[in-house]
């Protein structure tokens, strides 16, 4: 397995690029494995980078949707405390 510099999410095995992304800790219960790995079905570095970026964006969207369904508010750490009478 050869790691590449093009993306944090891709590596290369005998010429073919693969996508690899760690599953967030709070979502591990919804997956069979702690890491998502799939073939990008290309030997071209540029195509691999583009496909990996698309897959990473799709996973991020899916994970955000799953968190919302679970009631896990990702942005609650940015909210200030609200007191009665102050608006």
N, C-alpha and C positions, 0 to 999 in steps of 0.2 A: 504494500500500500504506500503510495507516494502522495504526500500532501502537496498542494499547489499554493501559489501566492495569489492567484486570481480572485479567490473568494474564500471566506472562512467556512463555507458550507460544502466545498467540493474536494474530492480526492480522486486519485487515479489508480486504477488497477489494470494490469496488462493493456495499457493504451486507452481504455474506456473510462470516462469520468463518471463519478458517482456523487450524489447529493447526500449529505449527512447533517442532521439537525437534532439537537438534544430536546427532549420533551420537557416543558416546564414542570417543576416539582409539584405545583398545585393541580396539574392536569394528568399526572402519571396514572391515576386510577382509571382513566378512560382509554388507556393504551396498553398493549401487550408487552411492549418493550420501552426502555428508557430513551431510545434513540430511533429516529426515523431515518432509514437508509434506502435509497433507490437509485437505480441506474439512470443516467441522463441520456443514454443511448447515443453518445457521440464521442468522437476522438478529437474534436476540435475545441481548443481552449475557449475561444470566444463564444461559441454556441453553448458550451457548458456553463459559462458564467451567466449568460442571459437566461438559460433555463433554470439555473439555481436561484437567481434573483426572483424569477416568477414564482417558483415553488416556495421560497421563503416568505414572500409577500402573501401568498395564498394561505400558508400555514398560520401566519400572524393574524390574518383576518378570521380564520376558523377558530383560533384559540381565543381571540377577543370575544367572538360570538358565544363560544362555549362558556367563557367566564361570566358573561352577562346572564346567560341562562342559569348558571349556578348561583348567581347573586353575589359573585365576587367582584366588587367594584375596584378595578385597577387604579382608578384615579382618586380614590378616597383620601390618599395621603396628601393630596394637594388642597383638600377642603379645610377651611378654617373652622373653628368651633363657633357655632351660632348661639348667641344669648338672646333672651327675650327682650324686646324693646329696641334692639339695634338692627337697623336695616341699611 
